[in-house]
Structure formats: C-alpha cells, structure tokens
Amino acid sequence: MKHGDVPRMNKDFLLDAFAYYGTQICTSAKLTEVCDEGAVLEFSDGTQQTIPCDTVIMSVGYRPLRSMKDGLTAKEVYEIGDGRQVGNVLTCIADAYKVACEI
C-alpha cells in the first residue's frame, strides 16, 4: 500500500455506505463558499456548481489542517478526526458520529 492510500476494507465500507445513503462525491474540486443555498464548488476545469445542503462535511486527507477552521465563516464549525487529534479511521468515525448526534 502506498502512502496516502486508504486500506481496501475501509474504502469498500465507505463506498458502500455512500452508495446506500446516496452521498454525492465530488473530486478535483475545491469549496469556494458556503452560503444559504448550499456549498459552492469549483472544479479543476473552472466550472462551478452549487450543491443544495444545510450541512457541509469536509474530508481533506490524512494530515491535520487546523488552519482551515479559522478561515471559515459558518455559524458552527466542528473540528473532528485528524483536524482535532491524529488518530485512525475508527477514531475519526467515532468523532464524526458524536458530532452528528449533537447537530
């Protein structure tokens, strides 16, 4: 397994869960704005799309990226997983579950 790869069993579980819940996956995109209409994404080809939503969850990789929290202007920002403390997929999912129950 290369550095940065998700273990196969974790990837399979996540893809199955995303399919089951109808989760939209957007790759090669960056979040440019969160507004009343939803999340505004800009794709690598320069196009933009607003995804209607009332909650935005960002997964940005394996390294903590706390600086993102300070730049966000949302009503509430919950820092979980490696953004809060380096852990593994189980501790990150547990953090996400706790926050989801509070929202």
KOLGUNU-627256 format. One record per atom (N, C-alpha, C): residue number from 1; y, z, x; residue in three letters; chain; atom name. Coordinates in steps of 0.02 Angstrom, whole numbers, plus 50000, padded with zeros to 5 digits. Atoms other than C-alpha are relative to their C-alpha. Layout:
# residues N
@pos:NUM&y:Y&z:Z&x:X&code:ALA&unit:A&site:CA
...
END
This chain:
# residues 103
@pos:1&y:49941&z:50000&x:50043&code:MET&unit:A&site:N
@pos:1&y:50000&z:50000&x:50000&code:MET&unit:A&site:CA
@pos:1&y:50062&z:50000&x:50045&code:MET&unit:A&site:C
@pos:2&y:49938&z:50003&x:49962&code:LYS&unit:A&site:N
@pos:2&y:50170&z:49951&x:50071&code:LYS&unit:A&site:CA
@pos:2&y:50047&z:50056&x:49978&code:LYS&unit:A&site:C
@pos:3&y:49949&z:49951&x:50019&code:HIS&unit:A&site:N
@pos:3&y:50315&z:50074&x:50074&code:HIS&unit:A&site:CA
@pos:3&y:50040&z:49973&x:49942&code:HIS&unit:A&site:C
@pos:4&y:49961&z:50022&x:50058&code:GLY&unit:A&site:N
@pos:4&y:50403&z:50065&x:49907&code:GLY&unit:A&site:CA
@pos:4&y:49957&z:49975&x:49942&code:GLY&unit:A&site:C
@pos:5&y:50044&z:50023&x:50054&code:ASP&unit:A&site:N
@pos:5&y:50253&z:50004&x:49808&code:ASP&unit:A&site:CA
@pos:5&y:49981&z:50060&x:49956&code:ASP&unit:A&site:C
@pos:6&y:50023&z:49949&x:50047&code:VAL&unit:A&site:N
@pos:6&y:50205&z:50102&x:49653&code:VAL&unit:A&site:CA
@pos:6&y:49924&z:49999&x:50000&code:VAL&unit:A&site:C
@pos:7&y:50074&z:50000&x:50003&code:PRO&unit:A&site:N
@pos:7&y:50023&z:50159&x:49656&code:PRO&unit:A&site:CA
@pos:7&y:49976&z:49965&x:49936&code:PRO&unit:A&site:C
@pos:8&y:50025&z:50042&x:50055&code:ARG&unit:A&site:N
@pos:8&y:49921&z:50045&x:49543&code:ARG&unit:A&site:CA
@pos:8&y:49989&z:50039&x:49935&code:ARG&unit:A&site:C
@pos:9&y:50013&z:49963&x:50061&code:MET&unit:A&site:N
@pos:9&y:49866&z:50181&x:49421&code:MET&unit:A&site:CA
@pos:9&y:50065&z:50020&x:49966&code:MET&unit:A&site:C
@pos:10&y:49935&z:49983&x:50029&code:ASN&unit:A&site:N
@pos:10&y:50047&z:50235&x:49396&code:ASN&unit:A&site:CA
@pos:10&y:50032&z:49939&x:49968&code:ASN&unit:A&site:C
@pos:11&y:49970&z:50062&x:50025&code:LYS&unit:A&site:N
@pos:11&y:50106&z:50056&x:49374&code:LYS&unit:A&site:CA
@pos:11&y:49966&z:49979&x:49935&code:LYS&unit:A&site:C
@pos:12&y:50037&z:50019&x:50061&code:ASP&unit:A&site:N
@pos:12&y:49968&z:50018&x:49247&code:ASP&unit:A&site:CA
@pos:12&y:50018&z:50046&x:49942&code:ASP&unit:A&site:C
@pos:13&y:49982&z:49952&x:50052&code:PHE&unit:A&site:N
@pos:13&y:50007&z:50177&x:49149&code:PHE&unit:A&site:CA
@pos:13&y:50070&z:49984&x:49972&code:PHE&unit:A&site:C
@pos:14&y:49931&z:50013&x:50022&code:LEU&unit:A&site:N
@pos:14&y:50194&z:50138&x:49144&code:LEU&unit:A&site:CA
@pos:14&y:50005&z:49934&x:49962&code:LEU&unit:A&site:C
@pos:15&y:49997&z:50065&x:50035&code:LEU&unit:A&site:N
@pos:15&y:50170&z:49955&x:49095&code:LEU&unit:A&site:CA
@pos:15&y:49968&z:50005&x:49931&code:LEU&unit:A&site:C
@pos:16&y:50032&z:49990&x:50066&code:ASP&unit:A&site:N
@pos:16&y:50051&z:50006&x:48955&code:ASP&unit:A&site:CA
@pos:16&y:50046&z:50039&x:49953&code:ASP&unit:A&site:C
@pos:17&y:49954&z:49960&x:50041&code:ALA&unit:A&site:N
@pos:17&y:50174&z:50138&x:48893&code:ALA&unit:A&site:CA
@pos:17&y:50060&z:49959&x:49978&code:ALA&unit:A&site:C
@pos:18&y:49943&z:50042&x:50017&code:PHE&unit:A&site:N
@pos:18&y:50319&z:50015&x:48899&code:PHE&unit:A&site:CA
@pos:18&y:49981&z:49950&x:49946&code:PHE&unit:A&site:C
@pos:19&y:50023&z:50048&x:50051&code:ALA&unit:A&site:N
@pos:19&y:50218&z:49887&x:48800&code:ALA&unit:A&site:CA
@pos:19&y:49990&z:50035&x:49933&code:ALA&unit:A&site:C
@pos:20&y:50015&z:49963&x:50061&code:TYR&unit:A&site:N
@pos:20&y:50163&z:50017&x:48673&code:TYR&unit:A&site:CA
@pos:20&y:50065&z:50017&x:49962&code:TYR&unit:A&site:C
@pos:21&y:49937&z:49979&x:50031&code:TYR&unit:A&site:N
@pos:21&y:50341&z:50077&x:48641&code:TYR&unit:A&site:CA
@pos:21&y:50052&z:49944&x:49994&code:TYR&unit:A&site:C
@pos:22&y:49954&z:50057&x:50005&code:GLY&unit:A&site:N
@pos:22&y:50421&z:49904&x:48652&code:GLY&unit:A&site:CA
@pos:22&y:50061&z:50007&x:50045&code:GLY&unit:A&site:C
@pos:23&y:49945&z:49989&x:49953&code:THR&unit:A&site:N
@pos:23&y:50528&z:49953&x:48801&code:THR&unit:A&site:CA
@pos:23&y:50019&z:49934&x:50033&code:THR&unit:A&site:C
@pos:24&y:49975&z:50060&x:49967&code:GLN&unit:A&site:N
@pos:24&y:50637&z:49812&x:48867&code:GLN&unit:A&site:CA
@pos:24&y:50010&z:50015&x:50074&code:GLN&unit:A&site:C
@pos:25&y:49995&z:49992&x:49928&code:ILE&unit:A&site:N
@pos:25&y:50625&z:49793&x:49056&code:ILE&unit:A&site:CA
@pos:25&y:50046&z:49946&x:50026&code:ILE&unit:A&site:C
@pos:26&y:49952&z:50047&x:49971&code:CYS&unit:A&site:N
@pos:26&y:50770&z:49711&x:49148&code:CYS&unit:A&site:CA
@pos:26&y:49999&z:50009&x:50076&code:CYS&unit:A&site:C
@pos:27&y:50001&z:49998&x:49927&code:THR&unit:A&site:N
@pos:27&y:50750&z:49669&x:49333&code:THR&unit:A&site:CA
@pos:27&y:50055&z:49954&x:50026&code:THR&unit:A&site:C
@pos:28&y:49947&z:50039&x:49968&code:SER&unit:A&site:N
@pos:28&y:50875&z:49593&x:49454&code:SER&unit:A&site:CA
@pos:28&y:50065&z:50004&x:49960&code:SER&unit:A&site:C
@pos:29&y:49940&z:49989&x:50040&code:ALA&unit:A&site:N
@pos:29&y:51015&z:49668&x:49350&code:ALA&unit:A&site:CA
@pos:29&y:50033&z:50064&x:50023&code:ALA&unit:A&site:C
@pos:30&y:49966&z:49938&x:49985&code:LYS&unit:A&site:N
@pos:30&y:51148&z:49798&x:49376&code:LYS&unit:A&site:CA
@pos:30&y:50038&z:50022&x:49938&code:LYS&unit:A&site:C
@pos:31&y:49963&z:49971&x:50056&code:LEU&unit:A&site:N
@pos:31&y:51225&z:49914&x:49249&code:LEU&unit:A&site:CA
@pos:31&y:50074&z:49998&x:50018&code:LEU&unit:A&site:C
@pos:32&y:49928&z:50004&x:49985&code:THR&unit:A&site:N
@pos:32&y:51411&z:49874&x:49241&code:THR&unit:A&site:CA
@pos:32&y:50041&z:50045&x:49955&code:THR&unit:A&site:C
@pos:33&y:49961&z:49959&x:50047&code:GLU&unit:A&site:N
@pos:33&y:51463&z:49978&x:49091&code:GLU&unit:A&site:CA
@pos:33&y:49954&z:50030&x:49948&code:GLU&unit:A&site:C
@pos:34&y:50031&z:49970&x:50059&code:VAL&unit:A&site:N
@pos:34&y:51403&z:50097&x:48957&code:VAL&unit:A&site:CA
@pos:34&y:50056&z:50010&x:49951&code:VAL&unit:A&site:C
@pos:35&y:49946&z:49998&x:50049&code:CYS&unit:A&site:N
@pos:35&y:51508&z:50076&x:48801&code:CYS&unit:A&site:CA
@pos:35&y:49971&z:50018&x:49931&code:CYS&unit:A&site:C
@pos:36&y:50023&z:49982&x:50067&code:ASP&unit:A&site:N
@pos:36&y:51498&z:50114&x:48615&code:ASP&unit:A&site:CA
@pos:36&y:49946&z:49952&x:49974&code:ASP&unit:A&site:C
@pos:37&y:50049&z:50049&x:50023&code:GLU&unit:A&site:N
@pos:37&y:51397&z:49954&x:48589&code:GLU&unit:A&site:CA
@pos:37&y:49934&z:50005&x:50036&code:GLU&unit:A&site:C
@pos:38&y:50062&z:49994&x:49962&code:GLY&unit:A&site:N
@pos:38&y:51268&z:49996&x:48722&code:GLY&unit:A&site:CA
@pos:38&y:50011&z:49993&x:50074&code:GLY&unit:A&site:C
@pos:39&y:49998&z:50008&x:49927&code:ALA&unit:A&site:N
@pos:39&y:51230&z:49956&x:48903&code:ALA&unit:A&site:CA
@pos:39&y:50015&z:49927&x:50016&code:ALA&unit:A&site:C
@pos:40&y:49982&z:50068&x:49979&code:VAL&unit:A&site:N
@pos:40&y:51312&z:49805&x:48984&code:VAL&unit:A&site:CA
@pos:40&y:49969&z:49987&x:50068&code:VAL&unit:A&site:C
@pos:41&y:50034&z:50017&x:49938&code:LEU&unit:A&site:N
@pos:41&y:51204&z:49724&x:49117&code:LEU&unit:A&site:CA
@pos:41&y:50026&z:49934&x:50027&code:LEU&unit:A&site:C
@pos:42&y:49984&z:50063&x:49968&code:GLU&unit:A&site:N
@pos:42&y:51249&z:49590&x:49242&code:GLU&unit:A&site:CA
@pos:42&y:49940&z:49979&x:50042&code:GLU&unit:A&site:C
@pos:43&y:50060&z:50025&x:49966&code:PHE&unit:A&site:N
@pos:43&y:51105&z:49484&x:49305&code:PHE&unit:A&site:CA
@pos:43&y:50019&z:49963&x:50064&code:PHE&unit:A&site:C
@pos:44&y:49987&z:50031&x:49934&code:SER&unit:A&site:N
@pos:44&y:51088&z:49403&x:49477&code:SER&unit:A&site:CA
@pos:44&y:50031&z:49931&x:49994&code:SER&unit:A&site:C
@pos:45&y:49969&z:50066&x:50008&code:ASP&unit:A&site:N
@pos:45&y:51142&z:49234&x:49405&code:ASP&unit:A&site:CA
@pos:45&y:50071&z:50004&x:49973&code:ASP&unit:A&site:C
@pos:46&y:49931&z:49991&x:50023&code:GLY&unit:A&site:N
@pos:46&y:51308&z:49309&x:49347&code:GLY&unit:A&site:CA
@pos:46&y:50008&z:50009&x:49925&code:GLY&unit:A&site:C
@pos:47&y:49995&z:49991&x:50072&code:THR&unit:A&site:N
@pos:47&y:51268&z:49315&x:49162&code:THR&unit:A&site:CA
@pos:47&y:50000&z:50074&x:49982&code:THR&unit:A&site:C
@pos:48&y:49998&z:49931&x:50024&code:GLN&unit:A&site:N
@pos:48&y:51299&z:49473&x:49062&code:GLN&unit:A&site:CA
@pos:48&y:49966&z:50005&x:49932&code:GLN&unit:A&site:C
@pos:49&y:50032&z:49988&x:50064&code:GLN&unit:A&site:N
@pos:49&y:51206&z:49548&x:48916&code:GLN&unit:A&site:CA
@pos:49&y:50013&z:50073&x:49981&code:GLN&unit:A&site:C
@pos:50&y:49993&z:49932&x:50026&code:THR&unit:A&site:N
@pos:50&y:51244&z:49700&x:48808&code:THR&unit:A&site:CA
@pos:50&y:49937&z:50017&x:49961&code:THR&unit:A&site:C
@pos:51&y:50061&z:49977&x:50033&code:ILE&unit:A&site:N
@pos:51&y:51088&z:49794&x:48756&code:ILE&unit:A&site:CA
@pos:51&y:50020&z:50058&x:49955&code:ILE&unit:A&site:C
@pos:52&y:49981&z:49945&x:50045&code:PRO&unit:A&site:N
@pos:52&y:51121&z:49898&x:48599&code:PRO&unit:A&site:CA
@pos:52&y:49957&z:50061&x:50012&code:PRO&unit:A&site:C
@pos:53&y:50037&z:49938&x:49990&code:CYS&unit:A&site:N
@pos:53&y:51073&z:50079&x:48630&code:CYS&unit:A&site:CA
@pos:53&y:50047&z:50059&x:49993&code:CYS&unit:A&site:C
@pos:54&y:49961&z:49938&x:50001&code:ASP&unit:A&site:N
@pos:54&y:51129&z:50258&x:48614&code:ASP&unit:A&site:CA
@pos:54&y:49983&z:50045&x:50059&code:ASP&unit:A&site:C
@pos:55&y:50021&z:49962&x:49941&code:THR&unit:A&site:N
@pos:55&y:51040&z:50321&x:48771&code:THR&unit:A&site:CA
@pos:55&y:49983&z:49951&x:50056&code:THR&unit:A&site:C
@pos:56&y:50015&z:50042&x:49942&code:VAL&unit:A&site:N
@pos:56&y:51030&z:50245&x:48945&code:VAL&unit:A&site:CA
@pos:56&y:49963&z:50043&x:50051&code:VAL&unit:A&site:C
@pos:57&y:50039&z:49967&x:49949&code:ILE&unit:A&site:N
@pos:57&y:50897&z:50296&x:49070&code:ILE&unit:A&site:CA
@pos:57&y:49995&z:49953&x:50059&code:ILE&unit:A&site:C
@pos:58&y:50002&z:50042&x:49940&code:MET&unit:A&site:N
@pos:58&y:50912&z:50229&x:49247&code:MET&unit:A&site:CA
@pos:58&y:49947&z:50025&x:50048&code:MET&unit:A&site:C
@pos:59&y:50049&z:49985&x:49949&code:SER&unit:A&site:N
@pos:59&y:50769&z:50223&x:49370&code:SER&unit:A&site:CA
@pos:59&y:50018&z:49957&x:50060&code:SER&unit:A&site:C
@pos:60&y:49972&z:50039&x:49944&code:VAL&unit:A&site:N
@pos:60&y:50836&z:50174&x:49540&code:VAL&unit:A&site:CA
@pos:60&y:49959&z:50004&x:50064&code:VAL&unit:A&site:C
@pos:61&y:50042&z:50003&x:49941&code:GLY&unit:A&site:N
@pos:61&y:50692&z:50197&x:49659&code:GLY&unit:A&site:CA
@pos:61&y:49976&z:50068&x:50025&code:GLY&unit:A&site:C
@pos:62&y:50033&z:49942&x:49971&code:TYR&unit:A&site:N
@pos:62&y:50613&z:50324&x:49774&code:TYR&unit:A&site:CA
@pos:62&y:50046&z:50049&x:50036&code:TYR&unit:A&site:C
@pos:63&y:49955&z:49956&x:49963&code:ARG&unit:A&site:N
@pos:63&y:50767&z:50399&x:49857&code:ARG&unit:A&site:CA
@pos:63&y:50052&z:50031&x:49954&code:ARG&unit:A&site:C
@pos:64&y:49947&z:49970&x:50040&code:PRO&unit:A&site:N
@pos:64&y:50891&z:50523&x:49785&code:PRO&unit:A&site:CA
@pos:64&y:50064&z:49960&x:50006&code:PRO&unit:A&site:C
@pos:65&y:49937&z:50038&x:49999&code:LEU&unit:A&site:N
@pos:65&y:51054&z:50438&x:49737&code:LEU&unit:A&site:CA
@pos:65&y:50051&z:50039&x:49958&code:LEU&unit:A&site:C
@pos:66&y:49956&z:49955&x:50038&code:ARG&unit:A&site:N
@pos:66&y:51163&z:50582&x:49679&code:ARG&unit:A&site:CA
@pos:66&y:50070&z:49972&x:49991&code:ARG&unit:A&site:C
@pos:67&y:49931&z:50026&x:50005&code:SER&unit:A&site:N
@pos:67&y:51325&z:50486&x:49710&code:SER&unit:A&site:CA
@pos:67&y:50011&z:49961&x:49936&code:SER&unit:A&site:C
@pos:68&y:49993&z:50037&x:50062&code:MET&unit:A&site:N
@pos:68&y:51291&z:50384&x:49553&code:MET&unit:A&site:CA
@pos:68&y:50025&z:50045&x:49943&code:MET&unit:A&site:C
@pos:69&y:49981&z:49954&x:50054&code:LYS&unit:A&site:N
@pos:69&y:51313&z:50537&x:49441&code:LYS&unit:A&site:CA
@pos:69&y:50076&z:50009&x:49998&code:LYS&unit:A&site:C
@pos:70&y:49928&z:49988&x:49997&code:ASP&unit:A&site:N
@pos:70&y:51492&z:50565&x:49499&code:ASP&unit:A&site:CA
@pos:70&y:50040&z:49941&x:49975&code:ASP&unit:A&site:C
@pos:71&y:49964&z:50059&x:50021&code:GLY&unit:A&site:N
@pos:71&y:51542&z:50386&x:49457&code:GLY&unit:A&site:CA
@pos:71&y:49990&z:49982&x:49927&code:GLY&unit:A&site:C
@pos:72&y:50014&z:50016&x:50070&code:LEU&unit:A&site:N
@pos:72&y:51476&z:50388&x:49278&code:LEU&unit:A&site:CA
@pos:72&y:50048&z:50036&x:49954&code:LEU&unit:A&site:C
@pos:73&y:49952&z:49971&x:50046&code:THR&unit:A&site:N
@pos:73&y:51591&z:50420&x:49132&code:THR&unit:A&site:CA
@pos:73&y:49969&z:50011&x:49931&code:THR&unit:A&site:C
@pos:74&y:50034&z:49987&x:50063&code:ALA&unit:A&site:N
@pos:74&y:51463&z:50458&x:48997&code:ALA&unit:A&site:CA
@pos:74&y:50015&z:50071&x:49977&code:ALA&unit:A&site:C
@pos:75&y:49990&z:49933&x:50027&code:LYS&unit:A&site:N
@pos:75&y:51475&z:50609&x:48884&code:LYS&unit:A&site:CA
@pos:75&y:49955&z:50051&x:50035&code:LYS&unit:A&site:C
@pos:76&y:50048&z:49955&x:49968&code:GLU&unit:A&site:N
@pos:76&y:51319&z:50687&x:48960&code:GLU&unit:A&site:CA
@pos:76&y:49960&z:49960&x:50051&code:GLU&unit:A&site:C
@pos:77&y:50041&z:50031&x:49949&code:VAL&unit:A&site:N
@pos:77&y:51228&z:50643&x:49121&code:VAL&unit:A&site:CA
@pos:77&y:49949&z:50052&x:50022&code:VAL&unit:A&site:C
@pos:78&y:50055&z:49956&x:49979&code:TYR&unit:A&site:N
@pos:78&y:51059&z:50721&x:49161&code:TYR&unit:A&site:CA
@pos:78&y:49971&z:49971&x:50064&code:TYR&unit:A&site:C
@pos:79&y:50028&z:50023&x:49937&code:GLU&unit:A&site:N
@pos:79&y:51003&z:50708&x:49341&code:GLU&unit:A&site:CA
@pos:79&y:49929&z:50027&x:50004&code:GLU&unit:A&site:C
@pos:80&y:50070&z:49979&x:50000&code:ILE&unit:A&site:N
@pos:80&y:50813&z:50710&x:49349&code:ILE&unit:A&site:CA
@pos:80&y:49963&z:49967&x:50057&code:ILE&unit:A&site:C
@pos:81&y:50043&z:50031&x:49950&code:GLY&unit:A&site:N
@pos:81&y:50671&z:50665&x:49465&code:GLY&unit:A&site:CA
@pos:81&y:50029&z:50008&x:50070&code:GLY&unit:A&site:C
@pos:82&y:49977&z:49997&x:49931&code:ASP&unit:A&site:N
@pos:82&y:50717&z:50623&x:49644&code:ASP&unit:A&site:CA
@pos:82&y:50075&z:50005&x:50006&code:ASP&unit:A&site:C
@pos:83&y:49928&z:49990&x:49998&code:GLY&unit:A&site:N
@pos:83&y:50901&z:50623&x:49598&code:GLY&unit:A&site:CA
@pos:83&y:50017&z:50074&x:50003&code:GLY&unit:A&site:C
@pos:84&y:49991&z:49928&x:50000&code:ARG&unit:A&site:N
@pos:84&y:50884&z:50809&x:49574&code:ARG&unit:A&site:CA
@pos:84&y:49966&z:50032&x:50059&code:ARG&unit:A&site:C
@pos:85&y:50040&z:49971&x:49945&code:GLN&unit:A&site:N
@pos:85&y:50746&z:50853&x:49697&code:GLN&unit:A&site:CA
@pos:85&y:49942&z:49952&x:50013&code:GLN&unit:A&site:C
@pos:86&y:50054&z:50046&x:49983&code:VAL&unit:A&site:N
@pos:86&y:50621&z:50745&x:49791&code:VAL&unit:A&site:CA
@pos:86&y:49934&z:50029&x:49976&code:VAL&unit:A&site:C
@pos:87&y:50065&z:49978&x:50026&code:GLY&unit:A&site:N
@pos:87&y:50451&z:50754&x:49707&code:GLY&unit:A&site:CA
@pos:87&y:49953&z:49941&x:49998&code:GLY&unit:A&site:C
@pos:88&y:50047&z:50055&x:50009&code:ASN&unit:A&site:N
@pos:88&y:50315&z:50638&x:49645&code:ASN&unit:A&site:CA
@pos:88&y:50006&z:49975&x:49928&code:ASN&unit:A&site:C
@pos:89&y:49994&z:50028&x:50067&code:VAL&unit:A&site:N
@pos:89&y:50285&z:50538&x:49488&code:VAL&unit:A&site:CA
@pos:89&y:49988&z:50052&x:49946&code:VAL&unit:A&site:C
@pos:90&y:50013&z:49948&x:50050&code:LEU&unit:A&site:N
@pos:90&y:50217&z:50690&x:49396&code:LEU&unit:A&site:CA
@pos:90&y:50060&z:50046&x:49990&code:LEU&unit:A&site:C
@pos:91&y:49941&z:49957&x:50008&code:THR&unit:A&site:N
@pos:91&y:50369&z:50799&x:49433&code:THR&unit:A&site:CA
@pos:91&y:50058&z:49962&x:49969&code:THR&unit:A&site:C
@pos:92&y:49946&z:50041&x:50030&code:CYS&unit:A&site:N
@pos:92&y:50486&z:50656&x:49388&code:CYS&unit:A&site:CA
@pos:92&y:49988&z:49991&x:49925&code:CYS&unit:A&site:C
@pos:93&y:50016&z:50008&x:50071&code:ILE&unit:A&site:N
@pos:93&y:50397&z:50626&x:49222&code:ILE&unit:A&site:CA
@pos:93&y:50010&z:50067&x:49963&code:ILE&unit:A&site:C
@pos:94&y:49990&z:49934&x:50030&code:ALA&unit:A&site:N
@pos:94&y:50399&z:50814&x:49187&code:ALA&unit:A&site:CA
@pos:94&y:50074&z:50013&x:49990&code:ALA&unit:A&site:C
@pos:95&y:49928&z:49992&x:50007&code:ASP&unit:A&site:N
@pos:95&y:50587&z:50818&x:49219&code:ASP&unit:A&site:CA
@pos:95&y:50026&z:49957&x:49942&code:ASP&unit:A&site:C
@pos:96&y:49978&z:50046&x:50053&code:ALA&unit:A&site:N
@pos:96&y:50613&z:50667&x:49105&code:ALA&unit:A&site:CA
@pos:96&y:49979&z:50027&x:49931&code:ALA&unit:A&site:C
@pos:97&y:50025&z:49973&x:50063&code:TYR&unit:A&site:N
@pos:97&y:50507&z:50747&x:48968&code:TYR&unit:A&site:CA
@pos:97&y:50043&z:50059&x:49977&code:TYR&unit:A&site:C
@pos:98&y:49959&z:49941&x:50017&code:LYS&unit:A&site:N
@pos:98&y:50607&z:50910&x:48974&code:LYS&unit:A&site:CA
@pos:98&y:50068&z:49978&x:49974&code:LYS&unit:A&site:C
@pos:99&y:49934&z:50024&x:50022&code:VAL&unit:A&site:N
@pos:99&y:50772&z:50816&x:48960&code:VAL&unit:A&site:CA
@pos:99&y:49995&z:49964&x:49933&code:VAL&unit:A&site:C
@pos:100&y:50009&z:50036&x:50064&code:ALA&unit:A&site:N
@pos:100&y:50707&z:50702&x:48821&code:ALA&unit:A&site:CA
@pos:100&y:49993&z:50048&x:49942&code:ALA&unit:A&site:C
@pos:101&y:50008&z:49950&x:50053&code:CYS&unit:A&site:N
@pos:101&y:50658&z:50856&x:48721&code:CYS&unit:A&site:CA
@pos:101&y:50066&z:50034&x:49983&code:CYS&unit:A&site:C
@pos:102&y:49935&z:49968&x:50011&code:GLU&unit:A&site:N
@pos:102&y:50835&z:50926&x:48740&code:GLU&unit:A&site:CA
@pos:102&y:50050&z:49953&x:49965&code:GLU&unit:A&site:C
@pos:103&y:49950&z:50048&x:50026&code:ILE&unit:A&site:N
@pos:103&y:50926&z:50767&x:48688&code:ILE&unit:A&site:CA
@pos:103&y:49995&z:49995&x:49924&code:ILE&unit:A&site:C
END
